[in-house]
Amino acid sequence: MDQKRFTRDELAEYDGRDGAAAYVAYNGRVYDVTDSPMWEDGEHEFEHEAGADLTDEMENAPHGKESMNDFPVVGYLEE
């Protein structure tokens, strides 16, 4: 089964607020972080928001990119 392809505008709808799912993109993949207590209400550490591409921001994160392996891939980000 093909996974969904998200535009940046579509990804922004998944901001984790008001009951919405929380999705983030990293290196072209879109991950579902909805169930993570680290992403409550679509925010992570008061620095990152769901509904965004975090590829550039991950370089400055205190954890490695392998942390994304904890979340299911729900699609891909279109450029």
N, C-alpha and C positions, 0 to 999 in steps of 0.2 A: 504494500500500500504506500502510495506517495505521501510524503508529509507536506503540510501546508507551507506555502511561501508567503512571507509577510513583507509588506512594504513598511517603511519607517512609520508612516501614519497609522497603519493597522497595529503595529507593535505598540505604539503609544497608548492604544485603547486598553491594553493589559497592564494597567498601572497599579493594581492591587488595592485600589480604593473603592469604597462603597460596594463591596462584595465582588468586585471584578477579580479575575485571576491575575497573578503577577508573573509576567514573562520578562526575561532579559535576553539580549543577544550578546554573543561572544564569538569572534572569529567566524561569523556567518551563520552560526547555529543559534536557534532560539530555544531557551531553556525555561521550563516551568518551575518557578521558585515559590509558588503559592503556599505550599505546606511547610515551608521552612520558618522556624521561629526567628531566624536571623533576618527575615524579610517581612516582618509584621507591617501591615498597612502599606505594603509596597515600598518600604524604606529599609535600607541596610546601613547600619552604623551612622545614620544621619548624614551620609555622604553620597549615597547612590540611590537612585529611584528606579523602580520597575517601569517597564515600558520603553526602555532605552537600550542602545547599543553600548555595552561596557568594554568593548575591546581595548580602547586607548586607556581607559581608567584602570584596567587590570594590571598594567605595568607597575603601578604604585601601590597595589594592594599588599597587605602584610601576609597574604597567603598566596600560594601558587595557583596556576591555571587548572591544576588537577582538582581543585575544589569544585569545579563545574561538573565533574563526573558524578557528583552526588545528586544531580538533578536530571530529570528526563528531558530529552530533546523532543520538542513538539513541532519543529519545523526549521525553516531556513530563512535568513534575511536576504531580501532582494536588494541589490545595489543599484 
